[in-house]
């Protein structure tokens, strides 16, 4: 599955259901009570879904009364209200609870067979890549390919079967991936039980293998390529790294590209550039992109599950098949 729903109404309905079960109605008992916290959260989700800013989503909601009815929004909030609400609704603790609610709505048995971890960088502005490549160095006459010295960095663990994001860590790059393995895996394990975890060579270390296998009881599959190249007959440091070189499961590791698909889905559907300018604002926007992705995946996952229930095991013109469909409906 490499697609998500394109319907903003379906995303709003899914977000409303998740938010009502996770967030309190109001932040304080003395709040003005003009908008509920679930309604403000849906407005933030739709901002990412439409790839616009706070003023843009206010204008879109003003022109879309049917969309507002899907989450009982009578009055359109001011764009500053949404900006202030994002600081409360997208802090680490609240965002993690919302992420857990999206995972629980799809994974019913609280266990998955295969997960993958990776990280990616996002753009911090909307500078044209063509303009950057065209700008030459006067001294060395070289093409310039680098845009930033530092950029927003997103690390995730996803379910390889349905592209659902299980955990997300927001930092700033460039930074090594090897130090973020335990923190990202810990958040995923708190939500679901994982049987196997896949990672590229950037996460290769004996400590990461020990944490996954001995502490979390998860089979880790990471190619042992970290460090300087050595002779093939020289043993590697650590029994798990040596195990990866001698008995590496290439067939299972071939599914690691599923996490790359998740990054492609996020950047294609929600954009690869962040509108936020400051560090914490960029972290909140990346978490909002992760939540919006999961909410869009939820609708497609339910659709595929419903189709699986109606998969015909008998010919379509068979009376038994029509009786089977009637019993399901």
C-alpha positions in Angstrom: 0.0 0.0 0.0 1.6 3.2 -1.2 -1.4 5.6 -1.3 -3.4 7.5 1.3 -6.9 8.9 1.1 -7.3 12.1 -0.8 -10.6 13.1 0.9 -10.2 15.9 3.5 -13.6 15.0 5.0 -12.5 11.5 5.7 -9.3 12.7 7.3 -11.3 15.2 9.4 -13.7 12.5 10.5 -10.9 10.1 11.5 -9.1 12.9 13.3 -12.2 13.9 15.2 -12.8 10.4 16.4 -9.1 10.0 17.5 -9.0 13.5 19.2 -12.3 13.0 21.1 -11.0 9.8 22.6 -7.6 11.3 23.5 -8.0 15.0 24.2 -10.2 16.8 26.8 -12.8 19.0 25.5 -11.3 22.2 26.8 -7.8 23.1 28.1 -9.1 24.7 31.2 -12.4 25.0 33.0 -12.4 28.8 32.7 -11.6 28.7 28.9 -13.9 30.8 26.6 -15.3 27.5 25.2 -15.6 28.8 21.7 -13.8 25.8 20.2 -13.0 22.4 21.6 -9.5 21.0 21.5 -10.5 18.2 19.1 -11.8 20.8 16.7 -8.6 22.9 16.9 -6.5 19.7 16.3 -8.5 18.9 13.2 -7.9 22.4 11.9 -4.2 21.8 12.3 -4.4 18.5 10.6 -6.2 20.0 7.6 -3.5 22.7 7.5 -1.0 20.0 6.7 -3.3 18.1 4.5 -3.9 21.2 2.3 -0.2 22.2 2.4 -1.0 25.7 3.6 -0.4 28.0 6.5 -2.6 29.2 9.4 -4.2 32.0 7.3 -4.7 29.7 4.4 -6.6 27.0 6.4 -8.8 29.7 7.9 -9.7 30.8 4.4 -10.3 27.2 3.2 -12.6 26.4 6.2 -14.5 29.7 5.6 -15.3 28.5 2.1 -16.1 24.9 3.1 -19.1 24.8 5.3 -19.7 21.1 4.6 -16.2 20.2 5.7 -16.8 22.1 8.9 -20.0 20.2 9.6 -18.0 16.9 9.6 -16.4 17.9 13.0 -19.2 20.2 14.3 -17.3 23.5 13.7 -19.8 26.4 13.7 -17.4 29.4 14.0 -14.1 29.6 12.2 -11.2 30.2 14.6 -8.7 33.1 14.1 -5.4 32.1 12.7 -3.6 33.2 15.9 -5.9 30.8 17.8 -4.6 27.9 15.8 -1.0 29.1 16.2 -1.4 29.2 20.0 -3.2 25.9 20.1 -0.4 24.1 18.2 1.9 24.7 21.1 -0.4 22.9 23.5 -1.7 20.2 21.2 1.6 19.2 19.6 3.9 19.1 22.6 5.7 15.8 23.0 3.4 14.1 25.6 0.1 15.1 23.8 1.4 14.3 20.4 2.6 10.8 21.5 -0.8 10.0 23.0 -2.4 11.0 19.7 0.1 8.9 17.8 -0.7 5.9 20.1 -4.4 6.4 19.4 -3.9 6.2 15.7 -1.8 3.0 16.0 -4.4 1.4 18.3 -7.2 2.1 15.9 -5.5 0.0 13.2 -3.4 -2.6 15.1 -6.0 -4.5 17.2 -3.8 -7.3 18.5 -1.1 -4.9 19.8 1.6 -6.8 17.9 3.3 -6.5 14.5 5.7 -8.9 12.7 8.0 -6.5 10.9 9.0 -2.9 11.4 11.7 -0.6 9.9 13.5 2.4 11.2 15.1 5.2 9.2 15.5 9.0 9.2 15.2 11.8 6.6 15.9 15.5 6.3 13.3 18.1 5.4 13.8 21.5 3.8 13.7 24.6 6.1 12.6 27.0 3.4 11.2 27.2 -0.2 14.4 28.0 -2.0 14.3 26.7 -5.6 16.8 23.8 -6.1 17.2 25.0 -9.7 18.3 28.4 -8.4 20.8 26.8 -6.1 22.3 24.6 -8.8 22.6 27.6 -11.2 24.5 29.7 -8.7 28.1 29.0 -9.3 31.2 29.6 -7.2 33.2 32.5 -8.7 36.5 31.1 -7.4 36.3 27.4 -8.1 33.6 27.4 -10.8 31.7 24.5 -9.2 28.1 23.6 -9.1 26.5 24.2 -5.7 24.4 21.3 -4.5 24.2 22.0 -0.7 21.4 24.2 0.5 21.7 24.1 4.3 24.3 23.4 6.8 21.6 22.3 9.3 18.1 21.0 8.5 15.1 19.5 10.3 15.5 15.8 10.8 12.7 13.2 11.3 13.4 9.6 12.5 10.5 7.1 12.4 9.7 3.5 12.9 6.9 2.2 10.6 4.9 -1.0 10.2 6.0 -2.6 7.0 2.6 -4.1 6.3 0.5 -1.0 6.2 3.0 2.0 6.3 1.7 3.2 9.7 4.2 5.2 11.7 4.7 3.7 15.2 7.1 6.3 16.7 8.8 9.6 15.6 11.7 11.6 16.9 12.3 15.1 15.7 15.8 16.6 15.8 18.1 18.7 13.7 20.6 17.4 11.3 23.2 16.5 10.3 23.5 14.0 13.2 24.4 10.3 13.3 21.5 7.8 13.2 23.2 5.4 15.5 22.5 7.4 18.6 18.7 7.6 17.9 18.0 3.9 17.6 17.2 3.2 21.3 15.0 6.3 21.8 13.0 5.7 18.7 12.6 2.0 19.4 11.6 2.6 23.0 8.6 4.8 21.9 7.5 2.2 19.4 7.7 -0.7 22.0 5.6 1.3 24.4 2.7 1.2 21.8 3.0 -2.3 20.2 5.0 -5.5 20.4 7.5 -5.9 17.5 8.9 -9.2 16.4 11.6 -7.9 14.0 13.2 -4.5 13.3 15.0 -3.6 10.1 17.6 -0.8 9.9 20.3 0.3 7.5 24.1 0.4 8.2 23.8 3.8 9.8 22.3 2.1 12.9 24.9 -0.7 13.0 26.5 -1.2 16.5 26.8 -3.9 19.0 25.0 -1.8 21.6 21.9 -1.4 19.4 21.7 -5.1 18.8 22.0 -5.8 22.5 19.3 -3.3 23.3 16.9 -4.7 20.7 17.6 -8.4 21.3 18.3 -8.6 25.0 16.4 -5.7 26.5 13.3 -5.5 24.2 13.4 -9.1 22.9 13.2 -8.0 19.3 15.2 -9.6 16.5 17.3 -6.9 14.9 18.5 -7.1 11.3 21.2 -4.5 10.5 24.0 -5.0 8.0 27.4 -5.0 9.7 29.1 -2.3 7.6 29.8 0.4 10.2 33.4 1.5 10.6 36.5 0.9 8.5 36.4 -1.9 5.9 38.3 -4.9 7.1 39.2 -8.3 5.8 36.4 -10.8 5.5 38.2 -13.4 7.7 38.7 -10.9 10.5 36.0 -11.3 13.2 33.9 -8.3 14.0 33.5 -6.9 17.5 30.4 -8.2 19.1 28.6 -11.6 18.6 25.5 -10.0 17.0 27.5 -8.1 14.4 29.4 -11.2 13.5 26.0 -13.0 13.3 24.8 -10.4 10.8 27.9 -11.0 8.6 27.6 -14.8 8.6 23.9 -15.4 8.7 22.3 -12.2 7.3 18.6 -12.6 6.3 18.6 -10.8 2.9 15.0 -11.8 2.1 13.5 -10.1 5.2 15.9 -7.2 5.0 14.6 -6.5 1.5 11.4 -5.1 3.1 13.4 -2.2 4.6 12.5 -0.1 1.6 8.9 0.2 3.1 10.2 3.0 5.4 11.6 4.8 2.4 8.1 4.6 0.9 6.7 6.2 4.0 9.1 9.2 3.6 8.1 9.4 0.0 4.4 9.5 0.9 4.9 12.3 3.4 6.9 14.4 1.1 4.7 13.9 -2.0 1.5 14.5 -0.2 2.4 17.1 2.4 5.5 18.7 0.9 9.2 18.4 1.7 9.6 21.9 3.1 8.5 23.2 6.5 6.8 26.5 6.9 8.0 27.0 10.5 11.2 28.9 11.0 12.3 28.1 14.6 13.5 24.8 16.0 10.6 23.9 18.3 8.0 25.1 15.7 9.7 22.8 13.1 9.5 19.9 15.6 5.8 20.4 16.1 5.2 20.7 12.4 7.0 17.4 11.7 5.0 15.7 14.4 1.8 17.1 12.8 2.9 15.7 9.5 3.3 12.3 11.1 -0.1 12.4 12.7 -1.7 13.5 9.4 -0.1 10.7 7.6 -1.4 8.1 10.1 -4.9 9.6 9.9 -4.9 9.3 6.1 -3.6 5.8 6.3 -6.3 4.8 8.7 -9.0 5.5 6.2 -7.3 3.5 3.5 -6.5 0.6 5.9 -10.2 0.3 6.8 -11.1 0.4 3.1 -8.7 -2.4 2.3 -9.9 -4.4 5.3 -13.5 -4.1 4.1 -12.5 -5.3 0.6 -10.7 -8.2 2.2 -13.9 -9.2 3.9 -15.8 -9.2 0.6 -13.2 -11.2 -1.3 -15.1 -13.9 -3.2 -14.1 -17.4 -2.6 -16.8 -18.6 -5.0 -17.9 -17.5 -8.5 -19.7 -14.2 -8.5 -22.9 -15.6 -10.0 -23.1 -18.3 -7.3 -26.1 -18.2 -5.0 -23.9 -19.1 -2.1 -21.7 -16.1 -2.7 -24.7 -13.7 -2.8 -25.9 -15.2 0.4 -22.4 -14.6 1.9 -22.4 -10.9 0.9 -26.0 -10.5 2.3 -24.9 -11.9 5.7 -21.9 -9.6 5.8 -24.0 -6.5 5.0 
